[in-house]
């Protein structure tokens, strides 16, 4: 369980930042320089949190490889960042939209406007996880910059009851808000330049951590070959089709016209097209080879 602090004002994310006491009196150049100095703390926070982020990647990758889901849960900026990361996974990695899910306090309307009181409704967090039918195959990551959001802790409590792996991301030290979830990821970015505005350093650190988490999970699942997005949805638009053609050209060593033919024969799948071209396989044979390699083009190519 998470301990409630005596006062949220004592949390690192809510305290006044002495460096910005005269922010409204600074020149634009000096204010921007101050932003740069403060934002440098984001990378320091990520460096300190690296061991926990490593555990998170390995845990989530194992759950997804076994057919589970990654569910982000949050309120306000924290929740919106989870939704953003979730919706970017299908176009980037051609992942099933149900594989990475973002749950936001207050529902879809809260993505575009504040829904007052939603973050304080612990029971709603539990209900939203119940509605998703979360189970032991899943991993649920609660995101709360200040660490105290009742909606998030209600969701994580429900997830734990259902046997899901529980992960927690906060931007305050565990000494201020302790927890006992499976992975506790603390991004200690300190007080914000505008007091309490966690869309700043805390939001930036959260975005970077989620970028790394979801990307490396998808790498583990075979969605990336080298550093190429080989599971990209090539039928989404002209840009994605062009990207797919270039990938097949480069990885299979064929002309652009041939790349188009292989890509069409593979029904738009870059991995299938490359495997078919490199090994002289038909679509069904290549699909079976990829399945045996658990989606890894590198292993399928031998």
N, C-alpha and C positions, 0 to 999 in steps of 0.2 A: 504494500500500500504506500501511497505518497503522503508525506506529512504536509499539512497546511501551514505555511509560514505565519508568524504572528501578524505580519503586515506585508502586503504585496509591495509596499513602498521600500521595504528593505531588500528586495531582490536586486541582483546586479543589473538586470535589464530595466529596472524602474528608477534607479538612482540618478542623481544629477551628475553630469560629466563636467568636471572642473575645466577641461580644455575648451569647452564651448560656452562658457558663461557669458562671453561678450559676442556671441555669434551674430546677433542682429546689428552690431556696430562694426563688424569686419568688412573690409573691402571684398569684392567678389573674388579677387585673386587669392587673398589670405583665407577666405572661407573654403575655397576649393582645395587649397593646400592642406587645410585642416581635415577636410574629408579624406584626402589621400592618406594622410598619416593615420587616421582612425581606421580606414578600410584595410590598412596593412595588418591590423590585428585579426582580421578574418582568416587569413592564411595561417597565422600563428595558432589560432583556435583549431583549425582543421588538422594541423600537424600534431597538436597535442591529443586530438581525438582519433588519430589514425588507428590505434589498436582496436578500439570499439567499432570503428567503421569497417575494419577488416572482418571482425566477427559478424557484423551485420550482413556484409556481402555473402559470406560463406553460408550463413544460416538461410538467408532468403533464396539464394541460388539452389540450395538443396531442396527447399520446399517447392519451388517452382518446377524443378526438374522432376519431382515426384507427382506433378499435376496440381499443385496448390496455387494459391494466389498471393500477391503482395497487396495489402490494403493499407493505404495511407488514410489517417484520420486526423483532422485538425479543425480549428476555428479561425476566422479572420485571415490575416496574411499567411499564417502557418498552414491553414487548411487549403488556401488557394494555391500555394506552392506545391502541395501534394497533388492536387487535381491537375495542375499544369504538367507536372512530371508524368503523371499517369496517362494523360491524353496524348503526350508526345511519343509514347512508346510504340503504338501501332504504326504510325507513318515512318518512324525511324527504323524500327526493327521488324516490321511486319508481324508483330506479336498479336495474339488474340486480345481484343479489347477487354475481355473479362479477366485477363491474367494480371494486370496491374490496375487497381481501382482506387479512385480518390473519393473520400467521403468527407463532406464539408458540413459543419454545424449550420443549421438553417436551410440546408438543401441547395438546389441549383440557383435560387434567387440570390443567395448569399455570395455567389461568385462575383456579382456585379454591384451589389449594394450591401451595406451593413444590415444584418438582421439582429436587432438589439435583444440581448438576453440569451441568444442561442448558445453561446459558449458556456453559460452557467448551468445548462440543463444536463446534469449527469445522466438522468434516466433516458434522455433522447439519444445519447451516445450508445447506451446499451441497446436501445430499440433499433438503431440504425445498423448495428452489427448483427443483431438477430435477423433483421430483414434480409441481410446478405447471406444468411445461412453459413456464416463462418464456421469452419471446423478444424480438426487437427492437422489437416494438410496445409493450412494457410499460415501466413506471417502477417501480423498487424503492426504497423508502425505508427504510433501516436506522436504528433508533432505539437509542441507547446513551447513557444519561445521562453516564457516565464516559468514554465514547468508546472503550473497549478490549474490549468484549464479543466474544470469539472467534466465537460463534455468528453474530452479526450480520455480522462481516467475512467469514466463510465464505460466507454467503448473498450478500453484495454481490459477492464475487469471482466466484461462479457466475453471478450476474446479468450481470456485465460480460462474461464469456466468451460468454454467449448473446446479447449485443448490446443488452441492456436499458439504459435510462437508469438511472444510479445516483445516489441522493441519500442524504445522511447527516445525521442530527440528533444533536447531542451538547451537553452542558451544561458543557463545558470549553473553554478557548481552543485554537485550532489550534496554538499554540506548544507546548502540552503534549502533544497527540496529533494530529499532522498527518495529512492524508489527501489523496487526489487523485481523489475522486469528482466526478461532473458538477456537483453542487451540494452545498456544505458549509454546513449551517445550524447556527450555534453560538449557543446560548442561555446566556449566561454569567451564571448566577444565583448563583455563589459558594458558599461553605460553607453547609451546612444547620444549622438550629438544633439538631437532634439529629445529631451527627456521622455522616456517611455515609448518612443516611436520605433517599435521593433521591426518595422518594414525596412529599416536601414541595415546596420551591421548584422543583426540577428537574421533578418530575411536573406541577406546576401550569403551568409554562411550556410543557412539551411538550403538554399538553392544549389550551392556548390556541392554540399554533401549528398543531396538527392541525385544530382547529376552523376556523381561518382558511383553511388549505390546502384541505380537502375542500369547504368551503362555497363558496369562490370558484371552485374547479374546476367545481362543479356549476352555479354562476351562468354561467360561460363556456359550459357545455353546454346552456344554455337551460332549466335546471330551476327558475329563479326569474324571476318577472316583476316588475320594480320590486323590492320587498322581500317579495314573496308567494311561498309555496311552492306554485306552481301545478302541480307534478308530484307532489303528495302522494297517497298511497294512500288514496283515500276509502272503500275497502271493508274497511279494516282493523278499524275499530270505530266505535261511535256518535259518538265525539268527532271522529274524522277525517271521517266523513260530514258532520257539522255544519260542520266547517271548510271542506270542499269546497263545500257549499251557500252558505256566506257568501261565499266567493271568487267563485263564479259570479254571485251576486246583485250584488256590488260591481263586478266587472270588466265584466260584461255589461249592468248596469243593468236587471235584471229582478226580478220578484217572487220570493219564496222558492218558491212552488209551481212557477213557470216554471223556476226554477233546478233544481229536482228533476227536472223533465221533461227539460231539456237534459242534465243530468248522467247520467241513465239512458240517454238516446239516445247519449251519448258513452261508454257503458260505464265510467262512473266517472272519466273523464279530465277534469280541470278545464280544461286547455288546449283540448281539443277542444270542450268544451261552450261555452266563452267564444267561441271562433272561430266555431262554428256559429251561436250566437245573434247575435253582432255582425255577421257577414257573410252570414247567411242561407244557410249551406252545409249540405249533408248530411254525414254522418259520413265517408264515403269521400273526399269533396272536401276536407273540413277536414283529414283525415289527410294527404292528398297535399300540401296547402298547408304544413302543419307540416314535412313531410319536406323540401320545397324550402327552407324557412327554417331547416333544420338544427336543428329543435326549438325555435326561438325564437318565442314567442308575439308578442313585440314586432314582429319582422320580418314574421311571418305576417299580423299586423293591418295592416301597411303604414303 
